[in-house]
Amino acid sequence: MIVEYIRYSIPLEQAGQFEAAYATAEQWLLPSPHCLGYELSQCVEDPTQFVVRIEWSSTEDHLQGFRKSECFPPFLAAIRPYIASISEMRHYALKASSNSSAGPRVQSAKP
């Protein structure tokens, strides 16, 4: 598994529209067999900062599978207005994980 982090700087007046765009994009992201789940988080200290965390089966599955699938064009169309607001978009290899003290975890279920 690979985790992609996408960091956005979104003006407060666009935050609701940004969240709605990802709700639309989710309809195309989650059905992909390459996507294992995703999260959208907003920074508490600076609410103009958002992080999207997407779990992919592999970097290759993301770049060659999802991006070349029929799911990608409508996904991209939904988030296209916010691409210029990306400050980082990278893949990370998970090295350790623990959720015992993190409290309840909300995950989107795949249809």
C-alpha positions in Angstrom: 0.0 0.0 0.0 1.1 3.6 -0.8 -0.4 6.7 0.7 -0.7 9.8 -1.4 -0.9 13.1 0.5 -2.3 16.2 -1.3 -2.0 19.5 0.6 -4.2 22.4 -0.5 -4.4 26.0 0.5 -8.0 27.0 0.0 -9.4 30.5 0.9 -12.1 30.3 3.6 -14.8 31.5 1.2 -14.2 28.5 -1.1 -13.9 25.9 1.7 -17.5 24.7 1.3 -17.2 24.4 -2.5 -13.9 22.6 -2.1 -15.5 20.0 0.3 -18.4 19.6 -2.1 -16.0 19.0 -5.0 -14.4 16.1 -3.1 -17.8 14.7 -2.3 -18.4 14.6 -6.0 -15.0 13.3 -6.8 -15.4 10.5 -4.2 -18.1 9.0 -6.4 -15.3 8.3 -9.0 -12.5 7.6 -6.6 -13.9 4.9 -4.3 -15.2 2.6 -7.0 -11.7 2.2 -8.4 -10.1 -1.1 -7.5 -6.8 0.8 -6.9 -8.2 3.1 -4.2 -8.3 1.5 -0.8 -9.8 4.6 0.9 -9.4 8.3 1.4 -9.7 11.1 4.0 -10.3 14.8 3.7 -9.1 16.9 6.7 -9.1 20.6 7.5 -6.5 22.1 9.7 -7.8 23.3 13.1 -5.1 26.0 13.5 -5.3 27.3 10.0 -8.7 26.4 8.3 -7.4 27.4 4.9 -5.2 24.3 4.9 -6.6 20.9 3.8 -5.0 17.5 3.4 -6.4 14.7 1.3 -5.0 11.3 2.1 -5.6 8.6 -0.4 -4.5 4.9 0.1 -3.6 3.2 -3.2 -2.7 -0.4 -3.8 0.6 0.8 -5.3 2.0 3.9 -6.9 1.9 2.2 -10.3 -1.8 1.3 -9.7 -2.5 4.9 -9.0 -0.5 6.4 -11.9 -1.1 3.7 -14.6 -4.3 2.1 -13.4 -6.6 4.9 -11.9 -5.3 7.7 -14.0 -5.8 5.7 -17.2 -9.3 4.4 -16.2 -12.7 5.7 -17.0 -13.0 7.0 -13.4 -10.2 9.5 -13.7 -11.7 12.1 -16.1 -14.8 12.8 -14.0 -12.7 12.7 -10.8 -10.3 15.2 -12.3 -13.2 17.4 -13.5 -14.6 17.6 -10.0 -11.4 18.8 -8.4 -9.9 20.7 -11.4 -10.8 24.2 -10.0 -8.5 23.5 -7.0 -5.4 22.1 -8.7 -3.6 25.5 -8.6 -4.2 25.4 -4.8 -2.0 22.3 -4.3 1.1 22.9 -2.3 2.2 19.2 -2.2 1.2 16.0 -3.9 3.4 13.0 -3.1 3.3 9.3 -2.5 4.6 7.9 0.8 5.4 4.3 1.9 3.8 3.5 5.2 6.4 2.5 7.8 4.4 2.3 11.0 0.8 2.7 12.1 -1.1 2.8 15.3 -4.6 3.9 15.9 -5.1 2.8 19.5 -5.1 6.3 21.0 -6.5 8.1 17.9 -10.1 7.6 18.9 -12.9 6.7 16.5 -11.8 6.5 12.9 -14.3 7.4 10.2 -13.8 5.6 6.8 -15.7 5.7 3.7 -16.9 2.3 2.7 -16.4 1.1 -0.9 -19.7 0.4 -2.6 
